[in-house]
Structure formats: C-alpha cells, structure tokens
Amino acid sequence: MANNSSRVILITGASSGIGWATALRAGRTGAKLALVARRQEKLDELADKLRSEFRTDCLVIPTDLRRPEQAEECVLAAHRHFGRLDVLVNNAGVLIEEPFDMAAPGVVRDLVETNFWAVYHTTRTAVPLMEKQGEGHIINIGSVAGRRGIPYMALYCASKFALTGFTESLRLELEHKNIFLTLISPGGVETPMPYSVDRSKIPLGNATHRKGIPPEEVADAILRAVDKKPAEVFLPAYSKLAAVLTNTLPSLTDVIVRKVRLGRFFRWT
Ligand SMILES: NC(=O)c1ccc[n+]([C@@H]2O[C@H](COP(=O)([O-])OP(=O)(O)OC[C@H]3O[C@@H](n4cnc5c(N)ncnc54)[C@H](OP(=O)(O)O)[C@@H]3O)[C@@H](O)[C@H]2O)c1
C-alpha cells in the first residue's frame, strides 16, 4: 500500500457528516482525496478547506450514486486523475425511519440504490483497478442496524444487512488478490442523517432520541482501519454486544430492543 502522503482515497458521501469528517482527517495525513456526493457546492467548500489547511491534492467528483454509470465513472475518474486508487470508502447513505408500509416505493428504491447498489457498482469498478496495482482496500460504512433488526427501520436495516453480507463475503473472496475489506458498523452518530426523518410518524412509546457519537470518532476509526485493515469495527465498541446478543440470546435482545426503541419491555405492556 502506498504510504500516507501518496495514498489515494475516494470517499463517497463527502459532502456531510461522517464523509466530511473522514476527508478532513485523511487530509491531515497527507493523502490525496477524491470527494464524491451530489452537492457540488459542499464538495467545493470541503476541497477549499482541505487545500488551504493541509495543501491536500483533491478532486471533486459530483455524482448521483443512484445512477450505476455515475457510480462507476466516479471511481474511473479518480483513478484517471491520480493514476491509482488505494482506498475506496463507501460511505454515502440515506435513512428511512417509519412504518415499512408508509414509505413511498420511489423512496425505498432510492434507499436500496444508494445504500447497496451504489456500493456494488463502485466496488465492481474498483476491484480490477486495485488488482492491477497489486493491492487495495475497500471500507464500507454499515451500521449496527446491519447486524440487528430494529422496528420502524426495516428498510434501512435490510439495506445495511445486505451491505454486511456483501462485505463479509468479499473479504474472503478477494483476499488472494491482496484486496482487503473492512466493515465499519456505527450505532448513532451525530450527523444530519438522524434528523432527516420525521419521527412523529412512528409510535415510539416513551422512547426518546439518544444523541450519537461525534462523526470525528467514526472518521478516526476509518483512518485507523486504513492502517490496520480490521475485518469489522463497531462504534462505540460496546455496540458489538447488539450483534453478539442477537445471535446468542435473540429473545432477550428483543426485550432490550423493544425497551430502547419502543419504550416498553413486553409485547403486551
Ligand atoms: N448518522 C448515523 O447515526 C449513522 C449510524 C450508522 C451508520 N451510518 C451510516 O454512515 C454513512 C454516512 O452517514 P452520515 O450520518 O454521515 O449521513 P449524512 O450526514 O446525511 O451524509 C450522507 C452523505 O451521503 C451522500 N449521499 C446521499 N445520497 C447520495 C446519492 N444518491 N449520491 C451521492 N451521494 C449521496 C450525501 O451527499 P449529497 O446529499 O450531497 O449527495 C451525504 O454526503 C451512511 O452510510 C449511514 O447509513 C450513519
């Protein structure tokens, strides 16, 4: 893998939240950055900041990742510009949080196209380039919701479970090509995403919204993963319990999820 200062990192969803914070952390290491999202003005603002604070060599690639040809092209454009691609961070995502049958079909399609299909297309484009250069690393931003089902997040969970399975499988499928896969699975993170949904539609009982960890914590974990290439990172670390408990004690986990999410311990209370 190229060293810090010549490493090329492509970050999707760089215009906000975790992607924005990751770009700033990566810029500090001297990496070269390809910044991908739909909102060009936000990407330009980030690129200006990176250039002025860290003299980062960065490329803005406005992209709608729901479009397969655009998802493929952003990877090719980064590779054409920098001559290599060391790390692909598939971070862009959207959230649906409401009763599953209230979400409009178009919104559901957007979610699956952004949270899963886009990752498939960027990955499929990046793998042959990484194979040719002899190494590469793909970091997918999943979620604890990709390890444990949560009421009123069925559609989001489905997209993140798909990403979990895709990442776990490819990790073993691509290791002989010297391409590493890492899944980052955060719980709540304090970004615009959790505030983008209207919770008044959800019968949450007396459960209240909990403040998440800062996006910089996730960015730090992503940068550590670039160096150490772990299989999966849970943030905060104790949220791994959700994955362990759901596999070992599913009924108890139902009770906990019901309480945290719906404000009641049992089905009938
Ligand atoms: N926040 C949390 O609590 C939390 C918890 C666990 C996992 N995650 C995951 O972390 C990742 C980042 O989320 P965040 O919290 O940082 O959310 P965010 O602040 O809302 O950022 C989402 C990013 O995705 C981009 N994006 C959305 N649709 C896109 C599209 N069609 N094409 C290109 N880019 C698109 C957005 O850019 P544009 O709008 O400019 O296109 C934005 O940069 C997501 O995968 C999310 O599922 C978040």
The ligand as an SDF file (V2000), in Angstrom:
LIG
                    3D

 48 52  0  0  0  0  0  0  0  0999 V2000
  -25.6580    9.0400   11.4480 N   0  0  0  0  0  0  0  0  0  0  0  0
  -25.8470    7.8630   11.9970 C   0  0  0  0  0  0  0  0  0  0  0  0
  -26.4620    7.7340   13.0960 O   0  0  0  0  0  0  0  0  0  0  0  0
  -25.3160    6.6150   11.3200 C   0  0  0  0  0  0  0  0  0  0  0  0
  -25.2700    5.4190   12.0690 C   0  0  0  0  0  0  0  0  0  0  0  0
  -24.7960    4.2670   11.4560 C   0  0  0  0  0  0  0  0  0  0  0  0
  -24.3820    4.2810   10.1450 C   0  0  0  0  0  0  0  0  0  0  0  0
  -24.4500    5.4620    9.4280 N   0  0  0  0  0  0  0  0  0  0  0  0
  -24.0280    5.4210    8.0230 C   0  0  0  0  0  0  0  0  0  0  0  0
  -22.9760    6.3480    7.8280 O   0  0  0  0  0  0  0  0  0  0  0  0
  -22.9730    6.7900    6.4650 C   0  0  0  0  0  0  0  0  0  0  0  0
  -22.8480    8.3130    6.4220 C   0  0  0  0  0  0  0  0  0  0  0  0
  -23.9870    8.8580    7.0510 O   0  0  0  0  0  0  0  0  0  0  0  0
  -23.9880   10.2780    7.8070 P   0  0  0  0  0  0  0  0  0  0  0  0
  -24.5450   10.0240    9.1490 O   0  0  0  0  0  0  0  0  0  0  0  0
  -22.6860   10.9390    7.6460 O   0  0  0  0  0  0  0  0  0  0  0  0
  -25.1490   10.9940    6.9600 O   0  0  0  0  0  0  0  0  0  0  0  0
  -25.2520   12.4420    6.2480 P   0  0  0  0  0  0  0  0  0  0  0  0
  -24.5700   13.4670    7.0560 O   0  0  0  0  0  0  0  0  0  0  0  0
  -26.6870   12.5750    5.9340 O   0  0  0  0  0  0  0  0  0  0  0  0
  -24.4110   12.2190    4.8990 O   0  0  0  0  0  0  0  0  0  0  0  0
  -24.8750   11.3590    3.8890 C   0  0  0  0  0  0  0  0  0  0  0  0
  -23.9720   11.5440    2.6830 C   0  0  0  0  0  0  0  0  0  0  0  0
  -24.4140   10.6470    1.6410 O   0  0  0  0  0  0  0  0  0  0  0  0
  -24.4780   11.4020    0.4230 C   0  0  0  0  0  0  0  0  0  0  0  0
  -25.4690   10.8500   -0.4760 N   0  0  0  0  0  0  0  0  0  0  0  0
  -26.7520   10.5240   -0.2020 C   0  0  0  0  0  0  0  0  0  0  0  0
  -27.3760   10.1110   -1.3230 N   0  0  0  0  0  0  0  0  0  0  0  0
  -26.4550   10.1890   -2.3250 C   0  0  0  0  0  0  0  0  0  0  0  0
  -26.5110    9.9360   -3.7130 C   0  0  0  0  0  0  0  0  0  0  0  0
  -27.6240    9.4960   -4.3290 N   0  0  0  0  0  0  0  0  0  0  0  0
  -25.3930   10.1270   -4.4430 N   0  0  0  0  0  0  0  0  0  0  0  0
  -24.2530   10.5840   -3.8580 C   0  0  0  0  0  0  0  0  0  0  0  0
  -24.1480   10.8380   -2.5560 N   0  0  0  0  0  0  0  0  0  0  0  0
  -25.2440   10.6630   -1.7930 C   0  0  0  0  0  0  0  0  0  0  0  0
  -24.8530   12.8140    0.8650 C   0  0  0  0  0  0  0  0  0  0  0  0
  -24.4150   13.7620   -0.1040 O   0  0  0  0  0  0  0  0  0  0  0  0
  -25.3560   14.6140   -1.0910 P   0  0  0  0  0  0  0  0  0  0  0  0
  -26.6690   14.8380   -0.3980 O   0  0  0  0  0  0  0  0  0  0  0  0
  -24.5620   15.8450   -1.3460 O   0  0  0  0  0  0  0  0  0  0  0  0
  -25.4800   13.7400   -2.2950 O   0  0  0  0  0  0  0  0  0  0  0  0
  -24.0130   12.9650    2.1320 C   0  0  0  0  0  0  0  0  0  0  0  0
  -22.7230   13.3750    1.8150 O   0  0  0  0  0  0  0  0  0  0  0  0
  -24.2600    6.2490    5.8520 C   0  0  0  0  0  0  0  0  0  0  0  0
  -23.9760    5.0940    5.0910 O   0  0  0  0  0  0  0  0  0  0  0  0
  -25.1000    5.8780    7.0470 C   0  0  0  0  0  0  0  0  0  0  0  0
  -26.0190    4.8650    6.7540 O   0  0  0  0  0  0  0  0  0  0  0  0
  -24.8980    6.6270    9.9870 C   0  0  0  0  0  0  0  0  0  0  0  0
  1  2  1  0
  2  3  2  0
  2  4  1  0
  4  5  1  0
  4 48  2  0
  5  6  2  0
  6  7  1  0
  7  8  2  0
  8  9  1  0
  8 48  1  0
  9 10  1  0
  9 46  1  0
 10 11  1  0
 11 12  1  0
 11 44  1  0
 12 13  1  0
 13 14  1  0
 14 15  2  0
 14 16  1  0
 14 17  1  0
 17 18  1  0
 18 19  2  0
 18 20  1  0
 18 21  1  0
 21 22  1  0
 22 23  1  0
 23 24  1  0
 23 42  1  0
 24 25  1  0
 25 26  1  0
 25 36  1  0
 26 27  1  0
 26 35  1  0
 27 28  2  0
 28 29  1  0
 29 30  1  0
 29 35  2  0
 30 31  1  0
 30 32  2  0
 32 33  1  0
 33 34  2  0
 34 35  1  0
 36 37  1  0
 36 42  1  0
 37 38  1  0
 38 39  2  0
 38 40  1  0
 38 41  1  0
 42 43  1  0
 44 45  1  0
 44 46  1  0
 46 47  1  0
M  CHG  2   8   1  16  -1
M  END
$$$$
